[in-house]
């Protein structure tokens, strides 16, 4: 697996954000430490008009992000969600 570029990171986050924005959430790049494979993502869960079941929990969101990178052959070892 290769290290992702900033453009690749932004592209993956944009795809995931499309999924969570329907529920009022937002994602943005925080930082990336290539040596550790650690991606920090700013996550605004956002309210969705009282639909607490609609919003992804943090662990599921992390799993989606890691899987999105893995399917593209990009190495992300750890995702930290920052609120």
Secondary structure by P-SEA (a helix, b strand, c coil): cccccaaaaaaaaaaaaaaacccbbbbbbccccccccbbbbbcccccccccccccccaaaaaaaaaaaaaaacccccbbbbcc
